[in-house]
Amino acid sequence: MESINRELNNTEKEHCKKVTMKILIGVIAFAICCTVGLIQDMLSLIALTTFIILISQYVGILKYKIENSKNKRR
């Protein structure tokens, strides 16, 4: 994740996008298998975990934008 102390270059951003897509495809495939296998507890856990990660990433992005705008003002 990009931070004010260490900004990613374009190559690193592309690599992170590729890795993220691979992980996302794996999670979706596993969720589909759980749906087909009627494993509702595991499916609920996947959904909750994904939701928490999504919120954490949005908070991190918001924090980065706030810190970046503060540094531009100085």
mmCIF file of the N, C-alpha and C atoms, coordinates in Angstrom:
data_MODEL
# 
_entry.id   MODEL 
# 
loop_
_atom_site.group_PDB 
_atom_site.id 
_atom_site.type_symbol 
_atom_site.label_atom_id 
_atom_site.label_alt_id 
_atom_site.label_comp_id 
_atom_site.label_asym_id 
_atom_site.label_entity_id 
_atom_site.label_seq_id 
_atom_site.pdbx_PDB_ins_code 
_atom_site.Cartn_x 
_atom_site.Cartn_y 
_atom_site.Cartn_z 
_atom_site.occupancy 
_atom_site.B_iso_or_equiv 
_atom_site.pdbx_formal_charge 
_atom_site.auth_seq_id 
_atom_site.auth_comp_id 
_atom_site.auth_asym_id 
_atom_site.auth_atom_id 
_atom_site.pdbx_PDB_model_num 
ATOM 1   N N  . MET A 1 1  ? 0.844   -1.174  0.000   1.00 0.00 ? 1  MET A N  1 
ATOM 2   C CA . MET A 1 1  ? 0.000   0.000   0.000   1.00 0.00 ? 1  MET A CA 1 
ATOM 3   C C  . MET A 1 1  ? 0.885   1.231   0.000   1.00 0.00 ? 1  MET A C  1 
ATOM 4   N N  . GLU A 1 2  ? 0.464   2.186   -0.749  1.00 0.00 ? 2  GLU A N  1 
ATOM 5   C CA . GLU A 1 2  ? 1.205   3.418   -0.871  1.00 0.00 ? 2  GLU A CA 1 
ATOM 6   C C  . GLU A 1 2  ? 1.042   4.247   0.397   1.00 0.00 ? 2  GLU A C  1 
ATOM 7   N N  . SER A 1 3  ? 2.129   4.862   0.822   1.00 0.00 ? 3  SER A N  1 
ATOM 8   C CA . SER A 1 3  ? 2.050   5.745   1.980   1.00 0.00 ? 3  SER A CA 1 
ATOM 9   C C  . SER A 1 3  ? 2.809   7.021   1.675   1.00 0.00 ? 3  SER A C  1 
ATOM 10  N N  . ILE A 1 4  ? 2.691   7.982   2.545   1.00 0.00 ? 4  ILE A N  1 
ATOM 11  C CA . ILE A 1 4  ? 3.356   9.264   2.348   1.00 0.00 ? 4  ILE A CA 1 
ATOM 12  C C  . ILE A 1 4  ? 4.872   9.100   2.441   1.00 0.00 ? 4  ILE A C  1 
ATOM 13  N N  . ASN A 1 5  ? 5.323   8.102   3.210   1.00 0.00 ? 5  ASN A N  1 
ATOM 14  C CA . ASN A 1 5  ? 6.752   7.857   3.374   1.00 0.00 ? 5  ASN A CA 1 
ATOM 15  C C  . ASN A 1 5  ? 7.350   7.046   2.229   1.00 0.00 ? 5  ASN A C  1 
ATOM 16  N N  . ARG A 1 6  ? 6.532   6.255   1.547   1.00 0.00 ? 6  ARG A N  1 
ATOM 17  C CA . ARG A 1 6  ? 7.027   5.389   0.465   1.00 0.00 ? 6  ARG A CA 1 
ATOM 18  C C  . ARG A 1 6  ? 5.975   5.313   -0.623  1.00 0.00 ? 6  ARG A C  1 
ATOM 19  N N  . GLU A 1 7  ? 6.144   6.136   -1.642  1.00 0.00 ? 7  GLU A N  1 
ATOM 20  C CA . GLU A 1 7  ? 5.212   6.113   -2.755  1.00 0.00 ? 7  GLU A CA 1 
ATOM 21  C C  . GLU A 1 7  ? 5.681   5.072   -3.768  1.00 0.00 ? 7  GLU A C  1 
ATOM 22  N N  . LEU A 1 8  ? 4.721   4.372   -4.374  1.00 0.00 ? 8  LEU A N  1 
ATOM 23  C CA . LEU A 1 8  ? 5.033   3.314   -5.323  1.00 0.00 ? 8  LEU A CA 1 
ATOM 24  C C  . LEU A 1 8  ? 5.239   3.896   -6.713  1.00 0.00 ? 8  LEU A C  1 
ATOM 25  N N  . ASN A 1 9  ? 6.201   3.311   -7.458  1.00 0.00 ? 9  ASN A N  1 
ATOM 26  C CA . ASN A 1 9  ? 6.361   3.731   -8.846  1.00 0.00 ? 9  ASN A CA 1 
ATOM 27  C C  . ASN A 1 9  ? 5.392   2.927   -9.709  1.00 0.00 ? 9  ASN A C  1 
ATOM 28  N N  . ASN A 1 10 ? 5.359   3.208   -11.002 1.00 0.00 ? 10 ASN A N  1 
ATOM 29  C CA . ASN A 1 10 ? 4.376   2.561   -11.887 1.00 0.00 ? 10 ASN A CA 1 
ATOM 30  C C  . ASN A 1 10 ? 4.565   1.056   -11.971 1.00 0.00 ? 10 ASN A C  1 
ATOM 31  N N  . THR A 1 11 ? 5.803   0.577   -11.976 1.00 0.00 ? 11 THR A N  1 
ATOM 32  C CA . THR A 1 11 ? 6.075   -0.861  -12.046 1.00 0.00 ? 11 THR A CA 1 
ATOM 33  C C  . THR A 1 11 ? 5.539   -1.564  -10.800 1.00 0.00 ? 11 THR A C  1 
ATOM 34  N N  . GLU A 1 12 ? 5.765   -0.975  -9.647  1.00 0.00 ? 12 GLU A N  1 
ATOM 35  C CA . GLU A 1 12 ? 5.275   -1.557  -8.398  1.00 0.00 ? 12 GLU A CA 1 
ATOM 36  C C  . GLU A 1 12 ? 3.752   -1.549  -8.341  1.00 0.00 ? 12 GLU A C  1 
ATOM 37  N N  . LYS A 1 13 ? 3.128   -0.495  -8.854  1.00 0.00 ? 13 LYS A N  1 
ATOM 38  C CA . LYS A 1 13 ? 1.666   -0.421  -8.872  1.00 0.00 ? 13 LYS A CA 1 
ATOM 39  C C  . LYS A 1 13 ? 1.084   -1.516  -9.765  1.00 0.00 ? 13 LYS A C  1 
ATOM 40  N N  . GLU A 1 14 ? 1.686   -1.732  -10.930 1.00 0.00 ? 14 GLU A N  1 
ATOM 41  C CA . GLU A 1 14 ? 1.216   -2.778  -11.842 1.00 0.00 ? 14 GLU A CA 1 
ATOM 42  C C  . GLU A 1 14 ? 1.367   -4.161  -11.208 1.00 0.00 ? 14 GLU A C  1 
ATOM 43  N N  . HIS A 1 15 ? 2.497   -4.391  -10.539 1.00 0.00 ? 15 HIS A N  1 
ATOM 44  C CA . HIS A 1 15 ? 2.721   -5.676  -9.870  1.00 0.00 ? 15 HIS A CA 1 
ATOM 45  C C  . HIS A 1 15 ? 1.671   -5.910  -8.784  1.00 0.00 ? 15 HIS A C  1 
ATOM 46  N N  . CYS A 1 16 ? 1.392   -4.887  -7.997  1.00 0.00 ? 16 CYS A N  1 
ATOM 47  C CA . CYS A 1 16 ? 0.398   -5.008  -6.927  1.00 0.00 ? 16 CYS A CA 1 
ATOM 48  C C  . CYS A 1 16 ? -0.989  -5.290  -7.494  1.00 0.00 ? 16 CYS A C  1 
ATOM 49  N N  . LYS A 1 17 ? -1.327  -4.658  -8.618  1.00 0.00 ? 17 LYS A N  1 
ATOM 50  C CA . LYS A 1 17 ? -2.625  -4.904  -9.248  1.00 0.00 ? 17 LYS A CA 1 
ATOM 51  C C  . LYS A 1 17 ? -2.737  -6.349  -9.708  1.00 0.00 ? 17 LYS A C  1 
ATOM 52  N N  . LYS A 1 18 ? -1.666  -6.889  -10.301 1.00 0.00 ? 18 LYS A N  1 
ATOM 53  C CA . LYS A 1 18 ? -1.687  -8.275  -10.782 1.00 0.00 ? 18 LYS A CA 1 
ATOM 54  C C  . LYS A 1 18 ? -1.834  -9.250  -9.616  1.00 0.00 ? 18 LYS A C  1 
ATOM 55  N N  . VAL A 1 19 ? -1.094  -9.034  -8.549  1.00 0.00 ? 19 VAL A N  1 
ATOM 56  C CA . VAL A 1 19 ? -1.163  -9.914  -7.378  1.00 0.00 ? 19 VAL A CA 1 
ATOM 57  C C  . VAL A 1 19 ? -2.546  -9.826  -6.738  1.00 0.00 ? 19 VAL A C  1 
ATOM 58  N N  . THR A 1 20 ? -3.093  -8.619  -6.643  1.00 0.00 ? 20 THR A N  1 
ATOM 59  C CA . THR A 1 20 ? -4.417  -8.427  -6.070  1.00 0.00 ? 20 THR A CA 1 
ATOM 60  C C  . THR A 1 20 ? -5.478  -9.154  -6.888  1.00 0.00 ? 20 THR A C  1 
ATOM 61  N N  . MET A 1 21 ? -5.380  -9.083  -8.203  1.00 0.00 ? 21 MET A N  1 
ATOM 62  C CA . MET A 1 21 ? -6.349  -9.767  -9.068  1.00 0.00 ? 21 MET A CA 1 
ATOM 63  C C  . MET A 1 21 ? -6.266  -11.282 -8.893  1.00 0.00 ? 21 MET A C  1 
ATOM 64  N N  . LYS A 1 22 ? -5.053  -11.825 -8.778  1.00 0.00 ? 22 LYS A N  1 
ATOM 65  C CA . LYS A 1 22 ? -4.891  -13.266 -8.575  1.00 0.00 ? 22 LYS A CA 1 
ATOM 66  C C  . LYS A 1 22 ? -5.522  -13.703 -7.258  1.00 0.00 ? 22 LYS A C  1 
ATOM 67  N N  . ILE A 1 23 ? -5.288  -12.936 -6.207  1.00 0.00 ? 23 ILE A N  1 
ATOM 68  C CA . ILE A 1 23 ? -5.855  -13.257 -4.903  1.00 0.00 ? 23 ILE A CA 1 
ATOM 69  C C  . ILE A 1 23 ? -7.377  -13.151 -4.944  1.00 0.00 ? 23 ILE A C  1 
ATOM 70  N N  . LEU A 1 24 ? -7.879  -12.106 -5.581  1.00 0.00 ? 24 LEU A N  1 
ATOM 71  C CA . LEU A 1 24 ? -9.327  -11.910 -5.676  1.00 0.00 ? 24 LEU A CA 1 
ATOM 72  C C  . LEU A 1 24 ? -9.988  -13.048 -6.444  1.00 0.00 ? 24 LEU A C  1 
ATOM 73  N N  . ILE A 1 25 ? -9.384  -13.481 -7.529  1.00 0.00 ? 25 ILE A N  1 
ATOM 74  C CA . ILE A 1 25 ? -9.926  -14.603 -8.300  1.00 0.00 ? 25 ILE A CA 1 
ATOM 75  C C  . ILE A 1 25 ? -9.938  -15.871 -7.447  1.00 0.00 ? 25 ILE A C  1 
ATOM 76  N N  . GLY A 1 26 ? -8.884  -16.085 -6.669  1.00 0.00 ? 26 GLY A N  1 
ATOM 77  C CA . GLY A 1 26 ? -8.832  -17.244 -5.779  1.00 0.00 ? 26 GLY A CA 1 
ATOM 78  C C  . GLY A 1 26 ? -9.923  -17.219 -4.724  1.00 0.00 ? 26 GLY A C  1 
ATOM 79  N N  . VAL A 1 27 ? -10.138 -16.061 -4.130  1.00 0.00 ? 27 VAL A N  1 
ATOM 80  C CA . VAL A 1 27 ? -11.174 -15.927 -3.091  1.00 0.00 ? 27 VAL A CA 1 
ATOM 81  C C  . VAL A 1 27 ? -12.555 -16.149 -3.693  1.00 0.00 ? 27 VAL A C  1 
ATOM 82  N N  . ILE A 1 28 ? -12.784 -15.580 -4.875  1.00 0.00 ? 28 ILE A N  1 
ATOM 83  C CA . ILE A 1 28 ? -14.089 -15.752 -5.529  1.00 0.00 ? 28 ILE A CA 1 
ATOM 84  C C  . ILE A 1 28 ? -14.312 -17.217 -5.893  1.00 0.00 ? 28 ILE A C  1 
ATOM 85  N N  . ALA A 1 29 ? -13.278 -17.875 -6.404  1.00 0.00 ? 29 ALA A N  1 
ATOM 86  C CA . ALA A 1 29 ? -13.401 -19.298 -6.754  1.00 0.00 ? 29 ALA A CA 1 
ATOM 87  C C  . ALA A 1 29 ? -13.707 -20.132 -5.509  1.00 0.00 ? 29 ALA A C  1 
ATOM 88  N N  . PHE A 1 30 ? -13.038 -19.831 -4.406  1.00 0.00 ? 30 PHE A N  1 
ATOM 89  C CA . PHE A 1 30 ? -13.291 -20.554 -3.162  1.00 0.00 ? 30 PHE A CA 1 
ATOM 90  C C  . PHE A 1 30 ? -14.704 -20.296 -2.660  1.00 0.00 ? 30 PHE A C  1 
ATOM 91  N N  . ALA A 1 31 ? -15.168 -19.045 -2.786  1.00 0.00 ? 31 ALA A N  1 
ATOM 92  C CA . ALA A 1 31 ? -16.531 -18.710 -2.363  1.00 0.00 ? 31 ALA A CA 1 
ATOM 93  C C  . ALA A 1 31 ? -17.560 -19.450 -3.211  1.00 0.00 ? 31 ALA A C  1 
ATOM 94  N N  . ILE A 1 32 ? -17.293 -19.583 -4.492  1.00 0.00 ? 32 ILE A N  1 
ATOM 95  C CA . ILE A 1 32 ? -18.204 -20.327 -5.366  1.00 0.00 ? 32 ILE A CA 1 
ATOM 96  C C  . ILE A 1 32 ? -18.243 -21.797 -4.962  1.00 0.00 ? 32 ILE A C  1 
ATOM 97  N N  . CYS A 1 33 ? -17.079 -22.354 -4.651  1.00 0.00 ? 33 CYS A N  1 
ATOM 98  C CA . CYS A 1 33 ? -17.033 -23.757 -4.196  1.00 0.00 ? 33 CYS A CA 1 
ATOM 99  C C  . CYS A 1 33 ? -17.810 -23.929 -2.889  1.00 0.00 ? 33 CYS A C  1 
ATOM 100 N N  . CYS A 1 34 ? -17.708 -22.971 -1.991  1.00 0.00 ? 34 CYS A N  1 
ATOM 101 C CA . CYS A 1 34 ? -18.458 -23.038 -0.735  1.00 0.00 ? 34 CYS A CA 1 
ATOM 102 C C  . CYS A 1 34 ? -19.954 -22.924 -0.979  1.00 0.00 ? 34 CYS A C  1 
ATOM 103 N N  . THR A 1 35 ? -20.333 -22.101 -1.952  1.00 0.00 ? 35 THR A N  1 
ATOM 104 C CA . THR A 1 35 ? -21.744 -21.961 -2.285  1.00 0.00 ? 35 THR A CA 1 
ATOM 105 C C  . THR A 1 35 ? -22.288 -23.268 -2.851  1.00 0.00 ? 35 THR A C  1 
ATOM 106 N N  . VAL A 1 36 ? -21.529 -23.866 -3.778  1.00 0.00 ? 36 VAL A N  1 
ATOM 107 C CA . VAL A 1 36 ? -21.956 -25.130 -4.382  1.00 0.00 ? 36 VAL A CA 1 
ATOM 108 C C  . VAL A 1 36 ? -21.993 -26.243 -3.336  1.00 0.00 ? 36 VAL A C  1 
ATOM 109 N N  . GLY A 1 37 ? -21.011 -26.242 -2.429  1.00 0.00 ? 37 GLY A N  1 
ATOM 110 C CA . GLY A 1 37 ? -20.943 -27.268 -1.394  1.00 0.00 ? 37 GLY A CA 1 
ATOM 111 C C  . GLY A 1 37 ? -21.827 -26.999 -0.195  1.00 0.00 ? 37 GLY A C  1 
ATOM 112 N N  . LEU A 1 38 ? -22.596 -25.914 -0.264  1.00 0.00 ? 38 LEU A N  1 
ATOM 113 C CA . LEU A 1 38 ? -23.511 -25.538 0.815   1.00 0.00 ? 38 LEU A CA 1 
ATOM 114 C C  . LEU A 1 38 ? -22.807 -25.370 2.165   1.00 0.00 ? 38 LEU A C  1 
ATOM 115 N N  . ILE A 1 39 ? -21.661 -24.751 2.142   1.00 0.00 ? 39 ILE A N  1 
ATOM 116 C CA . ILE A 1 39 ? -20.906 -24.459 3.369   1.00 0.00 ? 39 ILE A CA 1 
ATOM 117 C C  . ILE A 1 39 ? -21.156 -22.985 3.713   1.00 0.00 ? 39 ILE A C  1 
ATOM 118 N N  . GLN A 1 40 ? -22.300 -22.701 4.290   1.00 0.00 ? 40 GLN A N  1 
ATOM 119 C CA . GLN A 1 40 ? -22.729 -21.329 4.546   1.00 0.00 ? 40 GLN A CA 1 
ATOM 120 C C  . GLN A 1 40 ? -21.874 -20.619 5.601   1.00 0.00 ? 40 GLN A C  1 
ATOM 121 N N  . ASP A 1 41 ? -21.377 -21.360 6.594   1.00 0.00 ? 41 ASP A N  1 
ATOM 122 C CA . ASP A 1 41 ? -20.544 -20.733 7.626   1.00 0.00 ? 41 ASP A CA 1 
ATOM 123 C C  . ASP A 1 41 ? -19.266 -20.165 7.027   1.00 0.00 ? 41 ASP A C  1 
ATOM 124 N N  . MET A 1 42 ? -18.632 -20.942 6.151   1.00 0.00 ? 42 MET A N  1 
ATOM 125 C CA . MET A 1 42 ? -17.399 -20.488 5.516   1.00 0.00 ? 42 MET A CA 1 
ATOM 126 C C  . MET A 1 42 ? -17.679 -19.315 4.582   1.00 0.00 ? 42 MET A C  1 
ATOM 127 N N  . LEU A 1 43 ? -18.783 -19.369 3.893   1.00 0.00 ? 43 LEU A N  1 
ATOM 128 C CA . LEU A 1 43 ? -19.163 -18.296 2.980   1.00 0.00 ? 43 LEU A CA 1 
ATOM 129 C C  . LEU A 1 43 ? -19.407 -16.996 3.745   1.00 0.00 ? 43 LEU A C  1 
ATOM 130 N N  . SER A 1 44 ? -20.043 -17.074 4.892   1.00 0.00 ? 44 SER A N  1 
ATOM 131 C CA . SER A 1 44 ? -20.264 -15.899 5.732   1.00 0.00 ? 44 SER A CA 1 
ATOM 132 C C  . SER A 1 44 ? -18.944 -15.323 6.227   1.00 0.00 ? 44 SER A C  1 
ATOM 133 N N  . LEU A 1 45 ? -18.014 -16.192 6.602   1.00 0.00 ? 45 LEU A N  1 
ATOM 134 C CA . LEU A 1 45 ? -16.704 -15.750 7.058   1.00 0.00 ? 45 LEU A CA 1 
ATOM 135 C C  . LEU A 1 45 ? -15.949 -15.039 5.943   1.00 0.00 ? 45 LEU A C  1 
ATOM 136 N N  . ILE A 1 46 ? -16.007 -15.572 4.735   1.00 0.00 ? 46 ILE A N  1 
ATOM 137 C CA . ILE A 1 46 ? -15.350 -14.943 3.590   1.00 0.00 ? 46 ILE A CA 1 
ATOM 138 C C  . ILE A 1 46 ? -15.936 -13.566 3.335   1.00 0.00 ? 46 ILE A C  1 
ATOM 139 N N  . ALA A 1 47 ? -17.254 -13.461 3.354   1.00 0.00 ? 47 ALA A N  1 
ATOM 140 C CA . ALA A 1 47 ? -17.916 -12.181 3.103   1.00 0.00 ? 47 ALA A CA 1 
ATOM 141 C C  . ALA A 1 47 ? -17.555 -11.152 4.165   1.00 0.00 ? 47 ALA A C  1 
ATOM 142 N N  . LEU A 1 48 ? -17.575 -11.549 5.420   1.00 0.00 ? 48 LEU A N  1 
ATOM 143 C CA . LEU A 1 48 ? -17.253 -10.627 6.512   1.00 0.00 ? 48 LEU A CA 1 
ATOM 144 C C  . LEU A 1 48 ? -15.793 -10.173 6.446   1.00 0.00 ? 48 LEU A C  1 
ATOM 145 N N  . THR A 1 49 ? -14.891 -11.104 6.197   1.00 0.00 ? 49 THR A N  1 
ATOM 146 C CA . THR A 1 49 ? -13.474 -10.775 6.107   1.00 0.00 ? 49 THR A CA 1 
ATOM 147 C C  . THR A 1 49 ? -13.198 -9.837  4.944   1.00 0.00 ? 49 THR A C  1 
ATOM 148 N N  . THR A 1 50 ? -13.814 -10.109 3.795   1.00 0.00 ? 50 THR A N  1 
ATOM 149 C CA . THR A 1 50 ? -13.645 -9.246  2.631   1.00 0.00 ? 50 THR A CA 1 
ATOM 150 C C  . THR A 1 50 ? -14.163 -7.842  2.912   1.00 0.00 ? 50 THR A C  1 
ATOM 151 N N  . PHE A 1 51 ? -15.296 -7.758  3.589   1.00 0.00 ? 51 PHE A N  1 
ATOM 152 C CA . PHE A 1 51 ? -15.870 -6.457  3.938   1.00 0.00 ? 51 PHE A CA 1 
ATOM 153 C C  . PHE A 1 51 ? -14.952 -5.665  4.867   1.00 0.00 ? 51 PHE A C  1 
ATOM 154 N N  . ILE A 1 52 ? -14.367 -6.322  5.857   1.00 0.00 ? 52 ILE A N  1 
ATOM 155 C CA . ILE A 1 52 ? -13.464 -5.651  6.791   1.00 0.00 ? 52 ILE A CA 1 
ATOM 156 C C  . ILE A 1 52 ? -12.202 -5.178  6.070   1.00 0.00 ? 52 ILE A C  1 
ATOM 157 N N  . ILE A 1 53 ? -11.662 -6.003  5.175   1.00 0.00 ? 53 ILE A N  1 
ATOM 158 C CA . ILE A 1 53 ? -10.476 -5.609  4.413   1.00 0.00 ? 53 ILE A CA 1 
ATOM 159 C C  . ILE A 1 53 ? -10.787 -4.417  3.520   1.00 0.00 ? 53 ILE A C  1 
ATOM 160 N N  . LEU A 1 54 ? -11.944 -4.428  2.890   1.00 0.00 ? 54 LEU A N  1 
ATOM 161 C CA . LEU A 1 54 ? -12.347 -3.322  2.028   1.00 0.00 ? 54 LEU A CA 1 
ATOM 162 C C  . LEU A 1 54 ? -12.435 -2.020  2.805   1.00 0.00 ? 54 LEU A C  1 
ATOM 163 N N  . ILE A 1 55 ? -13.048 -2.061  3.974   1.00 0.00 ? 55 ILE A N  1 
ATOM 164 C CA . ILE A 1 55 ? -13.147 -0.859  4.811   1.00 0.00 ? 55 ILE A CA 1 
ATOM 165 C C  . ILE A 1 55 ? -11.758 -0.383  5.228   1.00 0.00 ? 55 ILE A C  1 
ATOM 166 N N  . SER A 1 56 ? -10.875 -1.301  5.604   1.00 0.00 ? 56 SER A N  1 
ATOM 167 C CA . SER A 1 56 ? -9.521  -0.937  6.016   1.00 0.00 ? 56 SER A CA 1 
ATOM 168 C C  . SER A 1 56 ? -8.749  -0.275  4.876   1.00 0.00 ? 56 SER A C  1 
ATOM 169 N N  . GLN A 1 57 ? -8.922  -0.792  3.670   1.00 0.00 ? 57 GLN A N  1 
ATOM 170 C CA . GLN A 1 57 ? -8.216  -0.197  2.535   1.00 0.00 ? 57 GLN A CA 1 
ATOM 171 C C  . GLN A 1 57 ? -8.745  1.197   2.226   1.00 0.00 ? 57 GLN A C  1 
ATOM 172 N N  . TYR A 1 58 ? -10.062 1.394   2.305   1.00 0.00 ? 58 TYR A N  1 
ATOM 173 C CA . TYR A 1 58 ? -10.615 2.717   2.067   1.00 0.00 ? 58 TYR A CA 1 
ATOM 174 C C  . TYR A 1 58 ? -10.148 3.713   3.124   1.00 0.00 ? 58 TYR A C  1 
ATOM 175 N N  . VAL A 1 59 ? -10.036 3.282   4.354   1.00 0.00 ? 59 VAL A N  1 
ATOM 176 C CA . VAL A 1 59 ? -9.522  4.160   5.406   1.00 0.00 ? 59 VAL A CA 1 
ATOM 177 C C  . VAL A 1 59 ? -8.055  4.508   5.123   1.00 0.00 ? 59 VAL A C  1 
ATOM 178 N N  . GLY A 1 60 ? -7.272  3.539   4.667   1.00 0.00 ? 60 GLY A N  1 
ATOM 179 C CA . GLY A 1 60 ? -5.872  3.792   4.319   1.00 0.00 ? 60 GLY A CA 1 
ATOM 180 C C  . GLY A 1 60 ? -5.742  4.757   3.162   1.00 0.00 ? 60 GLY A C  1 
ATOM 181 N N  . ILE A 1 61 ? -6.579  4.611   2.148   1.00 0.00 ? 61 ILE A N  1 
ATOM 182 C CA . ILE A 1 61 ? -6.553  5.527   1.001   1.00 0.00 ? 61 ILE A CA 1 
ATOM 183 C C  . ILE A 1 61 ? -6.937  6.930   1.441   1.00 0.00 ? 61 ILE A C  1 
ATOM 184 N N  . LEU A 1 62 ? -7.961  7.036   2.267   1.00 0.00 ? 62 LEU A N  1 
ATOM 185 C CA . LEU A 1 62 ? -8.387  8.338   2.778   1.00 0.00 ? 62 LEU A CA 1 
ATOM 186 C C  . LEU A 1 62 ? -7.284  8.994   3.600   1.00 0.00 ? 62 LEU A C  1 
ATOM 187 N N  . LYS A 1 63 ? -6.621  8.213   4.447   1.00 0.00 ? 63 LYS A N  1 
ATOM 188 C CA . LYS A 1 63 ? -5.514  8.729   5.255   1.00 0.00 ? 63 LYS A CA 1 
ATOM 189 C C  . LYS A 1 63 ? -4.383  9.231   4.363   1.00 0.00 ? 63 LYS A C  1 
ATOM 190 N N  . TYR A 1 64 ? -4.062  8.474   3.319   1.00 0.00 ? 64 TYR A N  1 
ATOM 191 C CA . TYR A 1 64 ? -2.992  8.875   2.396   1.00 0.00 ? 64 TYR A CA 1 
ATOM 192 C C  . TYR A 1 64 ? -3.346  10.194  1.707   1.00 0.00 ? 64 TYR A C  1 
ATOM 193 N N  . LYS A 1 65 ? -4.591  10.337  1.265   1.00 0.00 ? 65 LYS A N  1 
ATOM 194 C CA . LYS A 1 65 ? -4.998  11.571  0.587   1.00 0.00 ? 65 LYS A CA 1 
ATOM 195 C C  . LYS A 1 65 ? -4.953  12.764  1.525   1.00 0.00 ? 65 LYS A C  1 
ATOM 196 N N  . ILE A 1 66 ? -5.365  12.567  2.774   1.00 0.00 ? 66 ILE A N  1 
ATOM 197 C CA . ILE A 1 66 ? -5.328  13.658  3.748   1.00 0.00 ? 66 ILE A CA 1 
ATOM 198 C C  . ILE A 1 66 ? -3.890  14.067  4.035   1.00 0.00 ? 66 ILE A C  1 
ATOM 199 N N  . GLU A 1 67 ? -2.999  13.081  4.261   1.00 0.00 ? 67 GLU A N  1 
ATOM 200 C CA . GLU A 1 67 ? -1.611  13.406  4.528   1.00 0.00 ? 67 GLU A CA 1 
ATOM 201 C C  . GLU A 1 67 ? -0.949  14.051  3.326   1.00 0.00 ? 67 GLU A C  1 
ATOM 202 N N  . ASN A 1 68 ? -1.290  13.588  2.139   1.00 0.00 ? 68 ASN A N  1 
ATOM 203 C CA . ASN A 1 68 ? -0.709  14.134  0.923   1.00 0.00 ? 68 ASN A CA 1 
ATOM 204 C C  . ASN A 1 68 ? -1.153  15.580  0.721   1.00 0.00 ? 68 ASN A C  1 
ATOM 205 N N  . SER A 1 69 ? -2.418  15.881  0.996   1.00 0.00 ? 69 SER A N  1 
ATOM 206 C CA . SER A 1 69 ? -2.904  17.258  0.835   1.00 0.00 ? 69 SER A CA 1 
ATOM 207 C C  . SER A 1 69 ? -2.291  18.189  1.890   1.00 0.00 ? 69 SER A C  1 
ATOM 208 N N  . LYS A 1 70 ? -2.030  17.687  3.097   1.00 0.00 ? 70 LYS A N  1 
ATOM 209 C CA . LYS A 1 70 ? -1.385  18.493  4.138   1.00 0.00 ? 70 LYS A CA 1 
ATOM 210 C C  . LYS A 1 70 ? 0.039   18.846  3.725   1.00 0.00 ? 70 LYS A C  1 
ATOM 211 N N  . ASN A 1 71 ? 0.761   17.897  3.138   1.00 0.00 ? 71 ASN A N  1 
ATOM 212 C CA . ASN A 1 71 ? 2.136   18.147  2.719   1.00 0.00 ? 71 ASN A CA 1 
ATOM 213 C C  . ASN A 1 71 ? 2.205   19.120  1.545   1.00 0.00 ? 71 ASN A C  1 
ATOM 214 N N  . LYS A 1 72 ? 1.207   19.128  0.678   1.00 0.00 ? 72 LYS A N  1 
ATOM 215 C CA . LYS A 1 72 ? 1.191   20.056  -0.458  1.00 0.00 ? 72 LYS A CA 1 
ATOM 216 C C  . LYS A 1 72 ? 0.961   21.485  -0.001  1.00 0.00 ? 72 LYS A C  1 
ATOM 217 N N  . ARG A 1 73 ? 0.237   21.657  1.113   1.00 0.00 ? 73 ARG A N  1 
ATOM 218 C CA . ARG A 1 73 ? -0.035  22.993  1.639   1.00 0.00 ? 73 ARG A CA 1 
ATOM 219 C C  . ARG A 1 73 ? 1.221   23.626  2.239   1.00 0.00 ? 73 ARG A C  1 
ATOM 220 N N  . ARG A 1 74 ? 2.116   22.796  2.726   1.00 0.00 ? 74 ARG A N  1 
ATOM 221 C CA . ARG A 1 74 ? 3.312   23.328  3.411   1.00 0.00 ? 74 ARG A CA 1 
ATOM 222 C C  . ARG A 1 74 ? 4.297   23.864  2.460   1.00 0.00 ? 74 ARG A C  1 
# 
